């Protein structure tokens, strides 16, 4: 889904040299980096719709007697693009907070500038290290991969009773972090993976990676794919080579873009999903709203962006102010907030969620199986 640049409200260039004093009638501006162009443009469209639904909801309830306004910049699906997009938004002193990327590698790229600006950024990147960088302004609206790895390992070993594992992962920050966490979780269960195979993002041919999986003799596959397009290509090539072992993937395996590209190649696979329609009443409500606006089923690209806006709306009202430090304190104090992704209970590192749903691809339909939560 492509989003025209002309339909977006772009943050104006500004300066931090002069303090800005808001008027009662001024909107509360939230800046968001989104892949409008590049390989992730379709998922960026889903993210935009999810965030706009969140804006509608918080504005209906009211936020400090003002309206929340979303300002969007194109991150071009690249790290430099994400840094540039954040620079454009953060140059506007009227920006109150930001919604960053769903991709850990882009959040890592933006993090130094976020620290300098000193305003909250809600993130969807799941690399566990992101909330342990010493950056007090990063707040995660998805569970991190220390939880996804535990769920993948637990489900594969205990529910599917599989012991011979192949792991395929991106070599970026997200994929490497997820791989290490999964290896650690499997070792805790007394299992040494038969194959740990990395790959470079956005490559055209995954045949060597698929061949490595087949030759490993593994009876189960675990994966951490950063881009849904890569996952779709790999899935087709893996099936063409005749590999049919059970496959449990990180959340990208359930994303709409991957499902559309891979088709039947992903039938029967399992995924850990921070968003599942049947996981809660809040998830179902969001699904109804999203499908009315997009004509597509929602996935975690849209749900986390929705929740990021809702969390900020709640925190702004709790803080009674747009002051960054007061807003930060209010975010960390949130407990029991029901979002589309789950129930938010922020810890002092800035992680709001602490578990995952397990879902199955049933002939193209993502079916909820169970939720596995861990103590924060």
C-alpha positions in Angstrom: 0.0 0.0 0.0 1.6 3.2 -1.2 0.9 6.4 0.7 1.2 9.6 -1.3 3.6 12.2 0.2 0.9 14.8 -0.5 -1.5 13.1 2.0 0.9 13.4 4.8 1.5 16.3 7.3 5.2 16.8 7.3 7.1 18.3 10.2 8.4 21.8 9.4 12.1 22.5 9.8 12.9 24.4 12.9 15.5 25.1 15.5 16.0 24.2 19.1 17.7 27.5 19.8 14.5 29.2 21.1 12.2 27.7 23.6 8.7 27.0 22.4 5.7 27.8 24.6 2.5 26.0 23.6 -0.9 27.8 23.5 -4.0 26.1 24.7 -5.4 25.8 21.2 -2.2 24.4 19.6 -2.2 20.8 18.6 0.0 18.2 20.3 2.4 17.2 17.6 3.7 13.6 17.4 6.3 12.9 14.7 6.5 9.4 13.1 9.1 7.9 10.8 7.5 5.5 8.2 8.8 3.6 5.2 6.7 5.4 2.5 9.2 4.4 -0.2 11.5 1.4 -0.5 10.9 -2.4 0.0 8.9 -1.9 3.2 6.5 0.7 1.7 3.5 -1.6 1.9 4.0 -2.3 5.6 4.6 1.4 6.1 1.1 2.0 4.8 -0.3 -0.4 7.4 1.7 1.4 10.1 0.3 4.7 9.0 -3.3 3.6 9.1 -2.8 2.0 12.6 -1.3 5.2 14.0 -4.1 7.3 12.5 -6.7 5.0 14.2 -4.9 5.6 17.5 -5.0 9.4 16.9 -8.8 9.2 16.3 -9.3 7.3 19.5 -7.2 9.6 21.8 -8.7 12.7 20.2 -12.2 11.3 20.9 -11.3 11.0 24.6 -9.3 14.2 24.7 -5.7 14.9 25.5 -5.0 17.9 27.8 -7.9 19.7 26.1 -6.0 19.7 22.8 -5.9 17.7 19.6 -3.1 15.2 18.8 -1.7 15.7 15.3 0.5 13.2 13.5 3.4 14.4 11.4 5.0 11.8 9.1 8.5 11.6 7.4 9.6 8.9 5.0 12.5 6.8 6.3 13.0 5.3 2.8 13.4 1.8 4.4 17.1 2.6 5.1 19.1 3.5 8.2 20.3 6.8 6.7 16.8 7.6 5.6 15.5 7.0 9.2 18.2 9.3 10.6 17.4 12.0 8.1 13.6 11.6 8.8 14.1 12.0 12.5 16.4 15.0 12.0 13.7 16.8 10.0 11.1 16.1 12.7 13.2 16.8 15.7 14.2 20.1 14.3 10.7 21.3 15.0 10.6 22.4 18.7 6.8 22.0 18.8 7.2 18.2 18.5 6.2 16.6 21.8 7.2 13.0 21.1 8.1 10.6 18.3 7.1 7.2 17.0 10.2 5.5 15.5 10.8 2.4 13.5 9.6 -1.2 13.8 13.1 -2.2 12.6 15.8 -2.5 15.3 18.6 -1.6 12.9 16.9 1.8 12.2 16.2 2.4 15.8 19.9 1.8 16.6 20.8 4.4 13.9 18.4 7.0 15.3 19.1 6.4 19.0 22.1 8.8 19.4 20.0 11.7 18.0 17.0 10.7 20.2 19.2 10.9 23.2 20.5 14.4 22.2 16.9 15.7 21.6 15.7 14.4 24.9 12.0 13.6 24.1 10.2 10.2 24.2 10.3 7.9 21.2 8.0 4.9 21.0 9.7 2.1 19.1 8.7 -1.2 17.6 12.2 -2.7 17.1 12.6 -5.9 19.2 16.3 -6.2 19.7 16.6 -6.6 23.5 19.6 -4.3 23.6 17.6 -1.2 22.5 16.2 -0.6 26.0 19.6 -1.3 27.6 21.6 1.3 25.8 21.4 3.8 28.6 19.0 5.9 26.5 16.2 7.0 28.7 14.0 8.2 25.9 13.3 4.8 24.1 10.0 3.1 25.0 9.0 -0.2 23.3 5.4 -1.0 22.3 6.2 -4.6 21.4 7.6 -7.5 23.4 11.4 -7.8 22.8 13.2 -10.8 21.4 14.3 -12.2 24.7 10.6 -13.1 25.0 10.1 -14.2 21.4 13.0 -16.6 21.6 11.7 -18.2 24.8 8.3 -18.7 23.2 9.8 -20.1 19.9 12.0 -22.6 21.9 9.3 -23.6 24.3 6.7 -24.2 21.7 9.0 -26.1 19.4 10.5 -28.3 22.1 7.5 -28.9 24.4 4.5 -28.6 22.1 5.9 -29.9 18.8 8.5 -32.2 20.5 11.3 -31.3 18.1 15.0 -31.5 19.0 17.0 -30.9 15.9 16.9 -27.2 15.1 18.0 -25.1 12.2 18.0 -21.3 12.8 18.0 -18.8 9.9 18.5 -15.1 10.7 19.3 -11.7 9.3 22.8 -10.6 10.2 21.5 -7.1 11.2 20.9 -6.1 14.9 17.4 -7.5 15.0 18.3 -10.9 13.4 21.5 -11.4 15.3 19.9 -10.5 18.6 17.0 -12.8 18.0 19.4 -15.6 16.9 21.5 -15.3 20.1 18.5 -15.3 22.3 17.0 -18.4 20.6 20.4 -20.3 20.8 20.5 -19.4 24.5 16.9 -20.6 25.1 17.5 -23.9 23.3 20.7 -24.5 25.2 18.8 -24.0 28.4 16.6 -26.9 27.2 19.7 -29.0 26.5 19.7 -28.5 22.7 22.6 -27.4 20.5 21.3 -26.2 17.1 22.3 -28.3 14.0 22.5 -25.1 11.9 22.8 -21.4 12.6 22.7 -19.6 9.2 22.9 -15.9 8.7 21.9 -13.9 5.6 22.2 -10.4 4.3 19.0 -8.3 4.1 17.3 -7.7 0.7 19.1 -10.2 -1.4 17.5 -11.6 -4.5 18.3 -15.3 -4.1 18.0 -17.4 -0.9 18.8 -20.7 -2.5 22.1 -21.2 -0.7 20.4 -20.5 2.7 17.5 -22.9 1.8 20.0 -25.6 0.7 21.9 -25.2 4.0 18.6 -25.9 5.9 17.9 -29.0 3.8 21.4 -30.4 4.2 21.4 -29.8 8.0 18.8 -32.6 8.5 16.9 -30.4 11.0 13.4 -31.5 12.0 12.3 -27.9 12.9 13.2 -24.4 11.7 13.3 -21.2 13.7 13.8 -17.9 12.0 14.3 -14.1 12.5 13.6 -12.3 9.2 13.8 -8.5 9.3 12.0 -7.8 6.0 8.8 -9.5 4.9 9.9 -9.5 1.3 13.0 -11.5 2.2 10.9 -14.0 4.1 8.5 -14.5 1.2 11.3 -15.2 -1.3 13.0 -17.6 1.2 9.8 -19.5 1.9 9.1 -20.1 -1.8 12.6 -21.3 -2.5 12.7 -23.5 0.7 9.5 -25.3 -0.4 10.8 -25.6 -4.0 13.7 -27.6 -2.5 11.2 -29.9 -0.8 11.8 -28.8 2.8 8.6 -29.3 4.8 9.7 -29.4 8.4 7.7 -27.4 11.0 8.7 -23.7 10.9 8.3 -21.3 13.8 9.2 -17.7 12.9 9.5 -14.3 14.5 6.6 -11.9 13.9 7.5 -11.1 10.3 6.2 -14.6 9.3 2.6 -13.4 10.2 2.8 -10.0 8.5 0.4 -9.3 5.6 3.2 -8.5 3.1 4.9 -11.8 3.8 1.6 -13.7 3.5 0.8 -12.1 0.2 4.2 -12.7 -1.3 4.7 -16.3 -0.1 1.2 -17.6 -0.4 0.9 -21.4 0.1 4.6 -21.6 0.9 3.8 -20.4 4.4 0.8 -22.6 5.0 1.1 -24.7 8.1 3.9 -22.5 9.6 3.8 -21.2 13.2 4.7 -17.7 14.3 5.2 -15.7 17.5 2.9 -12.7 17.1 2.7 -9.8 19.3 -0.7 -9.1 17.6 -3.4 -11.7 17.1 -7.0 -10.8 16.4 -8.5 -13.4 18.8 -6.1 -12.7 21.6 -8.2 -10.1 23.4 -11.3 -7.8 23.0 -9.0 -4.8 22.4 -7.3 -6.7 19.5 -10.7 -7.6 18.0 -11.9 -4.0 18.2 -8.8 -2.7 16.5 -9.1 -5.3 13.8 -12.7 -4.1 13.0 -11.5 -0.5 12.7 -8.5 -1.4 10.7 -10.3 -3.5 8.2 -12.9 -0.8 7.6 -10.2 1.6 6.7 -7.7 -0.6 4.8 -9.7 -3.5 3.5 -6.8 -5.7 4.7 -6.4 -7.7 7.9 -4.3 -6.0 10.5 -0.9 -7.2 11.6 1.8 -6.0 14.1 3.0 -3.3 11.7 -0.4 -1.5 12.3 -1.1 -2.6 15.9 2.0 -1.5 17.6 1.8 2.0 15.9 -1.8 2.2 17.1 -0.7 1.4 20.6 2.2 3.8 20.5 -0.3 6.7 20.0 -2.6 5.3 22.7 0.2 5.0 25.2 1.3 8.5 24.5 -2.2 9.8 24.9 -2.6 8.1 28.2 0.8 9.3 29.4 0.1 12.9 28.4 -3.1 13.0 30.4 -1.5 11.3 33.4 1.4 13.7 33.3 -0.9 16.7 32.8 1.9 18.2 30.7 4.0 17.9 27.6 7.2 18.3 29.5 9.5 15.5 28.4 10.6 14.5 31.9 7.1 14.4 33.2 5.9 12.5 30.1 8.7 10.0 30.6 7.8 9.4 34.2 4.1 8.9 33.2 5.0 6.3 30.5 7.0 4.2 32.9 4.2 4.4 35.4 1.6 2.9 33.0 0.1 -0.4 34.3 -2.8 -2.4 33.0 -3.4 -0.4 29.8 -5.2 -2.7 27.3 -3.9 -2.2 23.8 -4.3 -4.1 20.5 -1.0 -5.8 21.2 -1.6 -6.8 24.8 -1.7 -5.4 28.3 1.0 -2.7 28.9 2.9 -2.8 32.1 6.1 -0.8 31.6 9.2 -1.7 33.4 12.0 0.7 34.2 13.9 -0.2 31.0 11.0 1.1 28.9 9.6 -2.3 27.8 5.8 -2.3 27.9 5.0 -6.0 26.9 6.5 -9.2 28.2 5.1 -12.1 26.2 3.9 -13.4 22.8 1.0 -15.1 21.1 1.6 -18.3 19.2 -0.4 -18.5 15.9 -0.6 -20.9 13.0 -1.0 -20.2 9.3 -4.1 -22.2 8.5 -4.3 -22.1 4.6 -3.5 -18.4 4.7 -5.6 -17.4 7.7 -3.6 -16.6 10.9 -5.2 -18.6 13.8 -4.6 -17.8 17.4 -3.3 -20.7 19.5 -2.1 -19.5 22.9 -0.5 -16.6 24.7 2.7 -17.2 26.7 3.7 -14.4 29.1 6.7 -14.0 31.3 7.4 -12.1 34.5 8.6 -8.6 33.7 
